[in-house]
């Protein structure tokens, strides 16, 4: 019996080492595109493709970042993106939490039909709503403005966020709001002071998902700011590096790094809330 324990222990260690090696290789493959992008942002135009998979540039060309920030105007693009993203996240949390509260806490005729319509919006392509959104934005006098882009991004379905809030509010005990109503609180006050604070993990998840979607959005900001380049976002600003006969790949890589760093920083600080929110939503 003692002789059999040796190979078994060795086998477990071998499988553990093999698993670590496989996971390390997968992580390396996963992170390599980001490292290549960071390396490309410091290379010369001739070097960027001639060195193949090499990640070490011959010389650090920091002027790529100077060109992206100054000449291409990524400073104003970063400001536009930050304002639009913050406004979009706030509006999405406001209207999806209210929708999820009504659908999760109240049983009314047509509730299941409404939820079915919301789920059905998952399969509708974004391009189908482009013309009505542009026409409505123009009629409101908000074309070529940051407010117009913010309302357009926040006004779409956001079905996943509504369903997350609906599932969370559905599982809360009714005694919570009944006690508040007995104390004289109205429906909106119950939602604002009791229900919404309890939904903190879900709100963090919705904030992260909406932040990423709004920050990287391209089609709507492009169309809605077509006549006003100074109102463009970072994703749309990438077009500044695409010329008729050539493309400034190092400048585009530097611009991509400028656009990525705030997203990575934001996710680094809220990743714990994001994981807790997704786990709680799945559990509910």
C-alpha positions in Angstrom: 0.0 0.0 0.0 2.8 2.4 0.8 4.5 1.8 -2.6 1.2 2.8 -4.3 1.0 6.1 -2.5 4.3 7.3 -4.1 3.3 7.2 -7.8 -0.2 8.6 -6.9 1.4 11.6 -5.1 3.8 12.1 -8.1 0.9 11.8 -10.5 -1.0 14.6 -8.7 2.0 16.8 -8.7 2.6 16.2 -12.4 -1.0 17.1 -13.2 -0.8 20.2 -11.1 2.4 21.3 -12.9 0.9 20.5 -16.2 -2.2 22.5 -15.4 -0.1 25.5 -14.3 1.9 25.4 -17.5 -1.3 25.2 -19.6 -2.9 28.1 -17.7 0.3 30.2 -18.1 0.4 29.6 -21.8 -3.3 30.6 -22.1 -2.6 33.8 -20.1 0.4 34.6 -22.3 -1.7 34.2 -25.4 -4.5 36.3 -23.9 -2.2 39.2 -22.9 0.1 39.1 -25.9 -2.1 41.4 -28.1 -2.1 44.1 -25.4 1.7 43.8 -25.0 2.1 44.0 -28.8 -0.1 47.1 -28.9 2.0 48.8 -26.2 5.1 47.9 -28.0 3.8 49.1 -31.4 2.9 52.5 -29.8 6.7 53.0 -29.3 8.0 51.8 -32.6 8.7 53.6 -35.9 6.4 53.1 -38.9 9.0 50.9 -40.7 9.7 48.8 -37.6 6.1 48.1 -36.5 5.6 45.2 -39.0 9.1 44.3 -40.1 10.0 42.8 -36.6 7.1 40.3 -36.7 6.2 39.2 -33.2 9.1 41.0 -31.5 7.9 43.1 -28.6 11.1 45.1 -27.9 11.4 48.3 -30.0 14.8 49.4 -31.3 14.2 52.9 -29.9 11.4 54.4 -27.8 9.5 56.8 -30.1 7.5 58.8 -27.5 6.6 61.3 -30.3 3.9 58.8 -31.3 2.0 59.8 -28.1 2.8 63.5 -28.6 1.3 63.2 -32.1 -1.8 61.4 -30.9 -2.4 63.8 -28.0 -1.5 67.0 -29.7 -1.8 66.8 -33.5 -4.7 64.4 -33.6 -6.5 66.1 -30.8 -7.0 63.2 -28.4 -7.0 65.5 -25.4 -10.4 66.9 -26.4 -11.5 63.4 -27.5 -10.7 62.1 -24.0 -12.7 64.9 -22.4 -15.7 64.2 -24.7 -15.6 60.5 -24.0 -15.4 61.0 -20.3 -18.3 63.4 -20.2 -20.5 61.2 -22.5 -19.6 58.0 -20.6 -20.3 59.4 -17.1 -23.7 60.9 -18.3 -24.6 57.6 -20.0 -23.8 55.5 -17.0 -25.9 57.8 -14.7 -28.9 57.8 -17.0 -28.7 54.0 -17.6 -28.6 53.2 -13.9 -31.5 55.6 -13.3 -33.9 54.2 -15.9 -32.9 50.5 -15.8 -33.1 50.4 -12.0 -36.6 52.0 -12.1 -37.7 49.6 -14.8 -36.3 46.6 -13.0 -38.0 47.7 -9.7 -41.4 47.9 -11.3 -41.0 44.6 -13.2 -39.5 42.8 -10.2 -41.8 44.0 -7.4 -45.2 44.5 -9.1 -47.4 41.9 -10.7 -49.6 43.5 -13.4 -51.3 42.5 -16.6 -48.9 42.3 -19.4 -45.8 42.0 -17.2 -44.6 38.8 -18.8 -45.2 40.3 -22.3 -43.1 43.4 -21.4 -40.3 41.2 -20.2 -40.6 39.1 -23.4 -40.3 42.2 -25.5 -37.2 43.3 -23.5 -35.6 39.9 -24.0 -36.5 40.1 -27.7 -34.4 43.3 -28.1 -31.3 41.2 -27.7 -31.6 40.0 -31.3 -32.3 43.4 -32.9 -29.2 44.7 -34.7 -28.1 48.2 -33.5 -28.1 49.5 -37.1 -31.9 49.0 -37.4 -32.5 51.8 -34.9 -29.9 54.2 -36.3 -32.0 56.2 -38.6 -34.9 56.8 -36.1 -32.3 57.8 -33.4 -30.6 60.3 -35.8 -33.9 61.7 -36.9 -35.2 62.1 -33.3 -31.9 63.7 -32.2 -32.0 66.2 -35.1 -35.6 67.1 -34.3 -34.6 67.8 -30.7 -31.8 70.1 -31.9 -29.1 67.9 -30.3 -27.3 66.7 -33.4 -23.5 67.3 -33.2 -23.6 67.7 -29.4 -22.4 65.7 -26.4 -25.9 65.7 -24.9 -27.3 64.2 -28.1 -24.7 61.4 -28.0 -25.3 60.8 -24.3 -29.1 60.5 -24.7 -28.7 58.3 -27.7 -26.4 55.9 -25.9 -28.5 55.9 -22.7 -31.8 55.6 -24.5 -31.2 52.2 -26.1 -32.7 49.0 -24.6 -30.1 47.9 -22.1 -32.1 44.7 -21.7 -29.4 43.0 -19.7 -29.3 45.7 -17.1 -33.1 45.7 -16.7 -33.1 41.9 -16.3 -30.4 42.1 -13.7 -32.3 44.6 -11.6 -35.6 42.6 -12.1 -34.1 39.4 -10.9 -32.5 41.1 -7.8 -35.6 43.0 -6.7 -37.8 40.0 -7.3 -36.0 38.0 -4.6 -36.2 40.7 -1.9 -38.8 40.1 0.9 -42.0 42.1 0.6 -41.8 43.0 4.4 -39.0 45.5 3.6 -41.2 47.9 1.6 -44.4 47.1 3.6 -42.7 48.3 6.8 -41.5 51.5 5.0 -45.0 52.1 3.6 -46.6 51.7 7.0 -44.1 54.4 8.2 -45.4 56.8 5.6 -42.9 56.4 2.8 -44.1 56.7 -0.8 -43.3 54.3 -3.6 -40.4 56.4 -5.0 -39.0 57.0 -1.5 -39.0 53.3 -0.8 -37.2 52.7 -4.0 -34.6 55.5 -3.4 -33.9 54.9 0.3 -34.3 51.1 0.7 -34.3 49.1 -2.6 -31.7 50.9 -4.6 -29.0 50.9 -1.8 -29.6 47.2 -1.4 -28.9 46.7 -5.1 -25.3 48.0 -4.8 -23.6 45.0 -6.4 -26.0 45.0 -9.3 -25.5 48.7 -9.8 -21.8 48.2 -9.9 -22.2 45.5 -12.5 -24.4 47.7 -14.6 -22.0 50.6 -14.2 -19.1 48.6 -15.4 -20.9 47.1 -18.4 -22.4 50.4 -19.5 -19.0 52.2 -19.0 -17.3 49.7 -21.3 -20.0 49.9 -23.9 -20.2 53.7 -23.9 -16.4 54.2 -23.8 -15.9 51.9 -26.8 -19.0 52.9 -28.8 -18.3 53.9 -32.3 -21.3 53.9 -34.7 -23.7 56.3 -32.8 -21.0 58.8 -31.8 -19.6 58.8 -35.4 -23.0 59.5 -37.0 -24.2 62.0 -34.4 -21.0 64.1 -34.5 -20.3 63.8 -38.2 -20.6 67.6 -38.7 -18.7 68.5 -35.6 -15.3 66.8 -35.3 -14.5 68.5 -32.0 -17.3 66.6 -30.3 -16.0 63.2 -31.3 -15.0 60.4 -28.9 -11.8 58.5 -28.7 -13.1 55.5 -30.7 -14.2 57.8 -33.5 -11.0 59.9 -33.3 -9.0 56.8 -34.5 -10.2 57.7 -38.0 -7.7 60.7 -37.8 -4.9 58.2 -38.4 -6.4 56.7 -41.5 -5.4 58.5 -44.6 -6.3 58.0 -48.3 -3.1 56.4 -49.2 -1.5 55.4 -45.9 -2.3 54.7 -42.2 -0.3 56.0 -39.3 -0.1 52.7 -37.4 2.2 53.8 -34.6 0.1 56.9 -34.0 -3.0 54.7 -34.0 -1.4 52.3 -31.5 -0.5 55.2 -29.2 -4.0 56.6 -29.4 -5.4 53.1 -28.6 -3.2 53.0 -25.5 -4.5 56.4 -24.4 -8.1 55.1 -24.9 -7.4 51.8 -23.1 -5.6 53.1 -19.9 -8.7 54.8 -18.3 -10.8 51.6 -19.0 -8.2 49.4 -17.4 -7.8 51.7 -14.4 -11.5 51.9 -13.9 -11.9 48.1 -14.1 -9.0 47.6 -11.7 -10.8 49.5 -9.0 -14.3 48.1 -9.5 -13.5 44.5 -10.4 -14.4 43.2 -7.0 -17.9 44.8 -7.1 -18.3 43.6 -10.7 -17.6 40.0 -9.8 -19.9 40.2 -6.7 -22.6 41.7 -8.8 -22.5 39.1 -11.5 -22.3 36.3 -8.9 -25.3 37.7 -7.1 -27.3 38.2 -10.3 -26.6 34.6 -11.4 -27.6 33.3 -8.0 -30.8 35.3 -8.0 
